[in-house]
Amino acid sequence: MERLHARYPFLDASRAAVEAAGIDLAELVAAGGPAVERGHERVERALMDGTTAAEEPRLWSVRAELLSYPIARVLVSLLDVPGAIEKYAAAEAATARERFVEDFEADLELKSAGGERLTLDRLLADFDLSGRVEAIGDGRFGLDVTAYLELAAALEEPQWRLARRPLSDGTVPVGRPALYTLLREAVGRRVRDGLPLPVPAEIEEPLSAELASLRRSIADIDPPMSFETVTPGLFPPCMRALLSRARDDGGLGRLTDHSRFSLVSFLLATGLDAEGVIALCDVPESDRGSVRAQIDRLADEDGPVAAPPSCVVMDEYGDCVNADDTCETIRHPLSYYETELRQTPDDRVTDWRRQSETR
């Protein structure tokens, strides 16, 4: 096990290092110890802070850091909270981006660190992108158009649309920062792959204390989950933008999975039911069945079972747009909505549900 494996546990070589060590996951979690503690921290920081980096890195050995990754994947699978997997994967990807940018920039400056740093060529090879991404000079890269479309598929901002990009001989040129963002997307997709995991009882039971702790942490940071009024004009900019896209671009079905989850879970938290979400989003008749099915998964008879993604995760999704002064003071879209409702005079707050009933 090497430091590189611990920094990038999603790499093929990192997984191979775990397999070569002959680690029995059931025995590892039953014994407890540093790997389990770090795995718990990994998930908690992902859900609360949008990062999986350790608060005190020196506390953890290379072995504990590397083995915390499969344990974190088990924990987030067992957590069974809507959006938790998406938040966790986004946090792993964001942390990986910070690390590989640091490594790549050091490589550009010819700072030697032996095999401790990840190189761009090695990361590209790990994701089967060798030959599909080529340096073309001046800090720019040419991506095979198919590779570009695969990597940019979940990026909804207009600048990522192929129509906005120059295309020559099947190649899309991008700058270094854009390439790093596309590679972050590749990491996130790999982390999400296979989740949630099927977890046998002999692994689940020893992790009961860690799961209970994670659920308490989520409960502690969850913003208010019920409101007396639904006033779209007071929604945070990110949710107004998603709502506008859902209405204008052919319905909720045209949003990416994470954007649709963010919007629907937010609307449920404001107090709308399934029919209210469908009406507000102007969902076409042909899509209403699938929307109702998603809402059934997100809500129970007591209302939403989890908050929509935090501001950190919305930013990683690319859905944090048009941030205003209120955005600077909050960490969650629902907190924004609560703040706006509290600060707006009652005579200027109109419940959308009452308006829709009079139409």
PAKEMAR-811295 format. One record per residue: residue in one letter; z negated, x, y negated of N, C-alpha, C, O in turn. Coordinates in steps of 0.001 Angstrom, whole numbers, plus 500000, padded with zeros to 6 digits. Each point is the difference from the previous one (the first is absolute). Layout:
REM residues N
AZXYZXYZXYZXY ...
REM end
This chain:
REM residues 359
M500000500842501185500000499158498815500000500883498757499181500910499866 E501744498807499237500157500806498800499703499172498751500000498769500035 R499749501932498866499744499308498728501180499118499617499813498902499475 L501398501570500785501184499212499686499987498671500741500358498968499433 H499230501052501836499925498767500782499000499029499388500242498794499942 A498624501750499601498966499136499424500452499388498677499651498861499690 R501123501891499531500481499480498708501085498950500181500134499088499184 Y500641501044501892501120499082500232499931499476501439500815500389500836 P498228498740499456499773499586501390501095499111500581500012499739501203 F500898499799497962501085499136500466501198500796500522500929499413500554 L499065501918499280501113500816500475500045500014501523498972499845500660 D502216500341499891500149500103501454499144501142500546499364499855501045 A500617501279498252499223501159500466498514499701500004499264500511500844 S500289498666498218498579499646499934499616499130501184498958500206500624 R501880498834499676499734499150501176500021500836501271499188499791500902 A501743501157499167500074500862501178498753500861500133499549500273501113 A499888500161497756498785500814500040498823499208500553499175500540500737 V500747498194498912498934499143500531500181499812501499499039500078500766 E502212499671499650500270499806501430499702501275500781499451499940501100 A500910501214498337499780501274500694498515500305500156499598500688500939 A499590498801498143498558500236500074499333499149501064498824500198500304 G501915498854500268499462499174501075498843499114499556499060499776500762 I501005499725498024498913499172499466500040498610500634501044499348500013 D497833500211500504499866498625500493499394499173498869498851500211499614 L501930498848499860499568499252498825498727499193500275499119499913499145 A500790499506502036498803499219500341498756500877499994498957499603499481 E501154501588501095498861500920500006499661500467498590498831500171499655 L502203500032499533499792500478498636499218498982499175499041500366499321 V501355498358500728499299498992499187498618499700500581499070499691499254 A500790500398502068498692499761500608498989501065499570498816499713499820 A501668501512500020499114501092499594499664499949498518498989500556499571 G501858498774499638499779499956498562500241501362499386500767500797500539 G498588499479498343500126501308499392501000500065498868500448498967499502 P499911502254500081500798500200498788501350499283499989500377499431498975 A500359500581502137501320499367500001499889498500499738500816499434499273 V498181499924501316499796498564499781499547499740498565500473499063499356 E498608501771500144499531499836498622501150500155499014500127499226499051 R500704501775501183501133500227499095501052498892500151500633499616499017 G499555499873502196500928498888500199499562498772499222500820499305499400 H497867500433500616499452498879499224500238500215498512500422499085499293 E499303502146500229500217500291498586501477499859499640500346499529498916 R500504500880501997501444499961499752500453498565499711500737499758499044 V498820499300501784500388498602499809499329499422498756500641499296499219 E498085500996500594499280499453498854500633500455498687500189499195499089 R500133502075500814500606500504498764501406499431499813500429499760498871 A500283500027502229501334499402499898499923498603499400500780499658499110 L498283499537501375499909498612499566499374499868498613500329499076499256 M498775501838500394499295499886498724500641500800498880499982499576498844 D500588501583501488500453500925498965501476500375500081500502500708499127 G500201498827501909501422500300500101500315501422500404501112500474499768 T497917500229500841500214501366500481499266500173501316499023499301500270 T501447501632500549499276500322501232499400501407499939499473500492500997 A500605500147497853499415501336499843498484499911500081499401499037499521 A499990501958501080498543500030500119499367500224498637500529500751499181 E498339498598500577499289500218498741499474501428499923500010500608498930 E499529499930502199499521501374500059500696500704501165499448500060501099 P501750500469498679500798500579501084499287501080500802500248500146501197 R498872500608498159499367501115500704499035499554501089499569500803500828 L500096497913499166499092499492501023500666499914501375499318499963501025 W502006500007498991500706499678501242500778501190500531500691500689499250 S499191499546502040500785501040500659501428499512500179500285498812499853 V500606502117500467501389499642500287500059498995501144500780499049499956 R498399501160501064499996499100501162499570498592499590500645499020500374 A498266500875498856499514498677499584501029499302499119500217498796500130 E500418501960498972500988499411499100501201499469500775500464498890499739 L500041501892501208501159499563500770499667498805500889500760499033500050 L498114501029500648499647498919500919499571498731499267499973498921500591 S499693501204498133499642498793499239501188499080499818499824498801499780 Y501383501735500308501200499172499788500186498966501106500133498817499688 P499884501568501590500108498951501031498818499033499986500163498822500317 I498651501665499319498845499104499917500172499017498851499652498827500134 A500882501636498736500253499106498872501012498926500374499858498845499600 R501155501527501161501001499011500435499374498943500907500371498827499951 V498687501597500867499278499041500843499155499073499129500013498783500186 L499261501789498874499112499200499147500771498978499178499592498842499903 V501508501577499512500751499054499166500657498930500862500230498886499529 S500073501432501722500526498996500921498937498968500349500285498805500077 L498490501661500133498895499105500359499495499195498812499400498940500178 L500837501550498627499469499337498812500537498581499868499278499095499582 D501984500709500774500598498658500049499832499260498675499586498841499977 V500735501829498932499990499395498669501420500051499451500597501075499956 P499959497792499626501364500011499462500154501019498873499179500061499085 G501858500718500995500271500995498978499354501337500242500368500979499350 A498665499106501578499294501263500207500942501089500510499928501143499549 I500945498510501382500933500995500540500935500494498905500256501199499895 E500252497885499293500904500381498921499292500912498998500562500998499550 K498193498644500105499234500829499062499729501381500587500124501017499319 Y499504498996501956499690501271500644501239500899500054499924501183499669 A501208498261500744501222500796500104500435500511498632500440501143499875 A499440498017499097500362500429498647499107501144499533500466500923499331 A498254499017501020499074501059499601500298501302500731499976501073499397 E500307498837501905500374501210500747501261500621499394500086501217499843 A500883497940499820501260500504499447499788500620498623500588501035499686 A498571498333499491499731500535498667499292501350500087500310500919499242 T498745499194501680499284501265500188500943501079500505499948501142499543 A500915498495501404500968500959500522500933500493498891500328501185499937 R500094497898499193500887500401498905499329501031499101500615501003499636 E498146498761500009499284500966499165499969501372500668500174501028499346 R499602498968501965499872501269500710501341500700500163500094501209499792 F500942498050500575501254500721500221500652500409498678500729500992499965 V499030498275498954500489500468498700499340501326499650500664500925499532 E498033499168500694499277501256499753500575501131500842500204501107499501 D500058498621501774500538501028500893501418500394499613500330501185499962 F500513497822499749501401500290499665500095500796498701500790500938499895 E498400498681499116500056500706498721499503501442500153500520500911499356 A498478499288501493499530501358500270501089500811500680500166501189499724 D500572498166501161501098500664500693501079500418499004500579501079500123 L499691498062498888500993500327498983499578501216499170500828500796499559 E497851499318500245499480501113499221499755501244500855499439500993499536 L500999498927501728499909501131500938498560500438500237499723501181500206 K499373497854499762498601500300500316499817499899501504500115498913500566 S499606502186500075499902500013501458498637499518500468498961500362499449 A501081498802501598498747499569500630500193499893501501499359499188500667 G501540501647499858500246500003501438500475498645500469500868499381499384 G498552500162501720500397498715500561499139498860499536500068498908500564 E499102501321498398499075498963499553500679498953499134499483498893499853 R501672501441499569500683499070499130501187499357500711500663500614500835 L499573498152498809501156499279500521501206500340499137499891500055498775 T501248500174501849501228500233499248500838498734500000499861499138500869 L501012500770498138500884498839499923500895499928501226500209498920500551 D500318502214499879500882499996501174499272499473501235500572499259500799 R498173501128499345499255499549501179499741498494499946500095499316501020 L499581500170497798499757498566499882501282499217500243499981498975500681 L501116501491498777501287499331500225500349499985501489500470498988500521 A499301502129500156500292500062501433499132499028500773500467499375500952 D498264500487498651499085499120500710500436498542499913499727499205500899 F500955500455498006500462498620499819501493499857500296500642499044499566 D499896501922501181501413499961500388500925499903498793501017499309500039 L498617501392498887500810499968498788500729501318499745500699500139498997 S499140500818501900500730501262499848501493499701500053500470499285500885 G500270501269498161501433499735499944500343498722499265501159499770499656 R497833499388500099500246498752499261499479500099498576500252499127499170 V499015501955500557499506500301498658500332501458499724499546500887500722 E501241499368498240500437501365499707499747500320498534500262499175499125 A499225502027500608499830500455498620501373500196499370500894500584500612 I499270498921498153501298500122499320499865500748498674500930500032499194 G497883500575500591499794500816498811499304499272498871500004498770499940 D499398501996499166499300499456498829498903499009500392499776499011499302 G499546501255501807498905499144500424500426498637500478499198499065500008 R502057500805500393500508498713500472500425500110501466500276501080500522 F499761497740500115500327499935501417501015498894500230499999498976499318 G500858501254501653500952498974500400499549499378501300499818500697500999 L500000497978498994499567499273501195501175499234500582500738499323499283 D499422500793502016500929499122500695499676498563499628498832499613500004 V502177499590499676499751498664499468499190499140500978499190499177499574 T501025501008501720499219499231500980498533500394499944499119499143500057 A500620502154499832498616500468499885499364499464498729498839499591500004 Y501918500411498913499453499483498733499618498529500144498912499598499587 L501960499614500987499716498572500143498784499764500887499204499101499729 E500642501693501323498845499850500883498700500321499258499014499271500111 L500998501824499136498786500443499339499633499133498800498820499818499702 A502182499650499613499749499220498786499868498509500277499852499216499063 A500199500378502189500053498574500334498841499200499420500192498857499587 A498599501726500372498827499256499539499702500208498520499028499448499484 L501797501341499824499791500257498572500769498963499196501229499966500037 E498046499191499238500617498846499349500394500233498550500707499177499420 E498854501919499984500348500229498605501508500186499864500633500585500879 P499949498922498028501466500008499850500646501366500179501114500086500516 Q498202501000499063500633501312500066500270500469501424500755500949500210 W498620498378500787500228500414501387501170499279500641500402500350501110 R500149498659498223501143499287500575501214500915500041500265500749499059 L500454499179502025501143500888500187501019499828498884500656500960499596 A499475497808499904500969499750498927499664500765498729500873500230499163 R497864500167500688499571500752498811500142501508500195499728500770499079 R500687499650502091500064501426500316501456500462500111500849499265500504 P499438501952499028501344500544500231500209500235501498499066500375500707 L502117499411499757500326500157501418501331500720500112501003499560499439 S499003501551501292501220500776500155500119500505501431499108500692500492 D501983498965500176500242500456501371498830499701500924499639500818500847 G499773498006498984498914499587500879498677500680499733499111499981500851 T500744500629497966498779500721499655499402499457498705500718499744499033 V497954500082500959499284499517498817499160501148499454499097500473500690 P501176499991498080499179501084499432498694499457499421499982498948499360 V498930501783500875498698499634499431499289501262499541500272501091500501 G498821498758498548499178501114499553498849500242500953499747499212500912 R499559501891498862498895500363500879498895498942500025499546499646501088 P499991499823497753498954498965500056500427498761500782499200499417500732 A502059500183499113500492498838500739500012500278501503499659499130500801 L500734502080499573499981500356501417498582499924500549499789499511501110 Y499240500969498123498616499947500452499545498555500210499281499705500955 T501137499403498159499636498591500161500643499410501249499365499230500721 L501872501119499536500678499507501199499324500525501267499886499277500990 L499672501966498980499290500556501154498632499343500173499531499823501124 R499835499818497772498753499222500101500242498699500745499182499589500823 E501938499764498893500326498758500694500184500238501495499601499173500820 A501002501956499530500186500324501413498647500194500684499806499561501134 V499266501093498180498661500197500565499313498654500201499441499743501066 G500596499401497924499359498695500110500541499184501156499249499321500701 R502047500749499493500616499242501098499539500541501348499751499231500928 R500134502102499181499538500572501259498544499642500264499631499701501136 V499542500326497829498584499657500178499865498555500458499191499702500879 R501591499397498534499926498574500369500514499743501405499599499030500642 D501282501827499836500639499769501289498953499897501115499161500887500161 G500901498035500593499100499807501131498693499326499658499236499662500905 L500478500127497821498761499337499597500215498484499881501057499571499537 P497980499628500863498708500384500574500125500439501453500845499500500742 L498315501429499647499988500511501365499235499056500927499048499354499563 P501348500556501698499139499322500980498828500923500323500217501145500397 V498563498391499444498827500855500158499117499465501125499490498884499905 P500325501897501154499141499539501105498537499934499584499583500643499036 A499647498569501706498590499769499664499189501291499992499084500144499190 E501239500807501706499199501225500069500165500873498757499187500891499757 I501859498858499458500156500700498724499464499145498854499406500527499059 E500798498167501014499556499107498923498478499954499870499467500077498893 E499838499799502231498548499797499943499247501132499310499116499717499191 P501187501552501087499262501075499312500264500055498489499259500645499259 L501805498671500293500353500029498581499482498778499243500393499772498856 S498740499450501762499532498758499377499266500269498683500162499245499042 A499046501808500900499261500305498768500958500392498878499815499597498852 E501204501185501478500979500401498986500784498793499500500273499887498805 L500087499215502099500728498793499596499148499120499092500480499484498991 A498252500352501379499107499190499170499859500613498609499966499279499003 S499952502033500928499884500678498718501250499793499153499905499748498799 L501260500358501824501250499796499266500098498579499459500434499787498867 R499162499245501945500067498599499545499039499765498835500309499242499081 R498525501408500957499072499877498875500591500640498746499863499465498899 S500790501671501272500599500682498849501069499136499357500072499900498775 I500756499475502049501053499139499475499396498810499275500467499608498931 A498495499823501656499346498843499371499405500392498657500019499214499053 D499449502006500865499363500450498764500999500159498859499658499773498839 I501578500616501486500957500263498920500965498853499790500743499997499019 D499266499022501883500919498881499809499714499304498672498845499686499711 P502173500070499483499828499269498761499799498512500283500070499590501158 P499681499591497817499816498569500230501164499408500771501153500354499755 M498554498750501173501032499472500885500281498516499770500795499415500736 S498587499970498281500282498590499734499969499754498499499189500583499281 F501692498558500259500121499681498585500180498492499861500439499319500926 E499209500180497891500118498567499768501355499616499441500347498819499976 T500412502143499583501289499692499387501059500994500447499707501157500304 V501531498364499728501147500848500324500891500021498758500697499030499701 T499267502085499589500742500129498743500910501218500074499571501103499663 P501666498725500766500889501151500203500165500887498774500210501206500132 G499698498210498674500150500802498795498918501039499815500159500936499217 L498729498906501507498892500952499913499951500947501197499092500824500099 F501872499066500806500066500928501131500236501417499479500540500169498907 P499069500840501846500295501380499589501504500247499998500741499296500685 P499721501699498550501444500254499912500677500202501351501133499562500199 C498173501106500739500613500247501309500294498692500724501062499851500606 M498003499199499335500200498737500704500994499098499273500737499251500642 R499293500811498031501018499242499275501389500510500362500940499219500151 A499180502111499988501298500579500353500409499592501415501155499641500227 L497909500409500726500328499589501363500358498522500056500929499610500707 L498338499568498550500290498568499966501383499750499426500744499164500512 S499602501547498438501327499850499410501090500396500983501023499323500107 R498758501775500612500988500431500996500119498987501125501101499719500474 A497772499732499953500042499003501083500791498772499572500727499413500801 R499133500202497947500715498814499505501469500275499750500851499149500257 D499447502046499240501361500289499542500899500626501052501224499899499908 D498186500747501090500806500773500955500147499322501354500255500670501001 G499592498033499042500249499298501259498768499697500801500100499683501186 G498719500404498196498791499592500711499172501146500517500393501164499924 L498441498480500609499071500999500526500624500844501093499664501174500155 G501243498231500604500611500717501115500781501228499582500290500862500829 R500059499232497878500752501160499530499102501157499587500477501115499790 L498225498624500094499071501092499681499748500841501239500124499511501123 T499524501749498677499599500835501126498706499449500594499313499199499365 D500360501226501840498800499482500666498756500230499150499183499095499829 H500674502128499634498769500280499258499958499243498673498928499580499563 S502225500242499793500018499250498746499701498522500252499286499360499227 R501262500113501849499741498587500334498521499794500336499388499025499566 F500046501903501211498571499894500310499170500046498721499075499206499833 S501248501717499266499238500138498761500012498708499202498955499538499543 L502223499880500288500114498784499191499335498809500678499223499283499369 V501077500499501913499454498824500684498482500074500087499323499001499756 S500134502157500585498538500117500103499345499810498634498910499437499906 F501753501030499040499465499785498653500000498509499660499003499486499492 L502085499825500776500081498574499666498987499183500798499415499052499476 L500379501311501782498972499314500790498618500212499390499175499088499959 A500591502136499567498697500306499425499755499255498693498849499747499645 T502206499899499639499820499246498757499645498545500263499560499296499092 G500627500247502144499629498628500335501144499138500479499789498835500338 L501428501708499702501121499217500495499944499852501514499517500888500702 D500980497984499794500174499840501439501458500310500332500772500402499129 A499597499408502133501353500356500433501070499274499189500980500609499571 E498828498092500222501007499235499266500064500440498546501067499985499386 G497781500409500063499995500496498633500758501305499870500755500190499047 V499048500722501913500737501263499989501496499738500092500788500595499264 I499597498526501630501417499679500190500595499412498727501107500361499602 A498155498733499762500512499367498779500077500985498839501007500045499295 L497937500747500498499983500945498890501095501044500150500630500384499015 C499603500077502207501009501024500251501404499423500172500970500736500177 D499120497938499767501300499324500129500713500438501282501171500377499981 V498097499562501125500524500461501292501055499019500507499739498798500043 P501438501680500341501032499115500548499517499304501274499161500535500724 E501357498309499537499598499220501170500141500805501281499159499902500893 S501894500890499202500268500752501232498951501069500284499859500430501145 D499395500012497824499017501072500170498564499489500085499084500788500234 R500707497924499583498634499505499863499194500128501285498790500221499951 G501860499645501186499289500135501267499411501382500175498850500137500417 S501927500894499267499511501370500172498904500313498988499071500749500305 V501029498679498483498957500222498998498698499343500451498927500589499874 R501170498198500649498785499332500493499366500804501129498776500097500086 A502054500477500777499474500797501112499255501223499482498942500353500522 Q501612500302498441499309501159499438498669499586499386498993500688500166 I501007498196499130498764499545499368498956499655501054498809500239499799 D501629499208501307499060499717501100499331501275500482498827499991500375 R501929501120499614499421501264500446499042500583498971499066500722500351 L501164498968498392499193500587498929498755499206499660499069500545499407 A500890498178500955498889499153499570499397499259501170500667499720500996 D498040499963498861499347499136500969499477498784499252500332499807498830 E498865499380501817499551498762499369499087500256498807499778499099499190 D499694502106500689499148500325498865500759500696498884499401500420499010 G501914499708501140500791500654498971500459501370500448499905500317501186 P500599500522497884500519501314500361498950500863500691498820499950499650 V501607500835501322499072500862500723499995501420499454499172500809500417 A501725499515498668500012501341499416500662499960498644500874499174499737 A498697501729499411500600500097498677501386500619500099500287500732500948 P500566498983498091501278500712499936499755501468499694498870500377499690 P502159500464500388499816501436499785499434500319498622500216499272499031 S499057501832500911499438500472498737501114500548499108501151500115500420 C498481500221498340500974500561499069500565501332500511501183500290499820 V497958500516500819500466501290500534501104499786501018501023500685499968 V498773498366500935500993499753501041501244499330499413501117500303500419 M498705498796498620501159499390499337500871501077499360501228499914500034 D498136501093499386500744501098499400500777500770501057501160500354499791 E498194499905501353500689500708501075501171499179500539501023500565500386 Y498840498128499644501093499126500439501168500022499019501114499623500363 G498651500811498406501023499897498968499989498662499302500932499677499264 D498006499522500959499923498659499411499119499951498757499856498933499403 C499557502175500194499198500034498770500964500221498842500504501108499816 V499758497842499397500979500076498919499418499402498728499110499151500046 N501405501303498826499664499431498692498486499982499741499481499044499424 A499827501994500995498545500045499810499644499853498526500656500576499132 D498295498644500594499554499787498628498578500524499824499464500665500886 D499928499032497967498668500541499713498962499528501009499114500767500378 T500982497979500064499036499494500974500100500768501310498990500243500661 C502220500138499714500201500756501242499205501304499990499580500488501049 E500217500070497764499283501274499905498515499851500326499320500997500241 T500171497773499767498561499791500164499610499427501355498814499803500266 I502168499925500601499699499339501274500607500789501159500829500888499802 R498734498764501421500496500689501193500696499043500958500489500420501049 H499562498304498602500549499025500940500684498861499249499483499550498977 P501669499971501504500689498895499317499133498763499794500125499330498975 L498996500352501982499152498830499830498966500214498894499615499054499313 S499941502180500520499086500294498902500699499817498659499389499552499030 Y501896500795500919500788499758498785500018498509499693499749499588498867 Y500550499609502146500097498554499799498655499425499549499945499166499097 E498989501282501530498673499540499611499707500353498537499464499183499251 T500895502045500354499775500438498626500780499150499006499464499584498972 E501800500161501338500828499200499101499494498566499884500006499432498908 L499560499980502194499450498645499948498736499949499154499793499058499236 R499373501950500903498735500031499266500226500172498504499250499453499192 Q501781501304500434500210500327498600500909499009499274500108500051498775 T500539499056501955500912499033499392499265498697499695499323499467500879 P500789500004497900499341498728499677500410498888500959501146499943500445 D497904499174499868500253498939500976501197499139499624500741499554500876 D499456500209497833501097499111499603501375500646500147501029499353499805 R498970501932500542501274500695500229500232500290501484500981500645500369 V498112498874500469500134500198501447500456498687500631499262499015499994 T501940500974500544500551498806500625500229500251501479500680500952500382 D498751498194500442500150500144501450501412499574500409500411498863499771 W500312502063500831501382499721500416500066498806500937500986499263499981 R497996500528500835500017498905500972500041498646499293500653499070500474 R498653500818498397500014498720499277501363499783499357500502498876499954 Q500092502201499552501333499875499415501017499560501032500850499151499732 S499052501448501476500989499687501039499855498573500478500985499385500410 E497783500061499545499803498636500452500642498979499070500340498900500435 T499832501452498275500551499069499027501510500051499920500611499211499280 R499995501701501446501459500130499927500687498968500879501229499962500062 
REM end
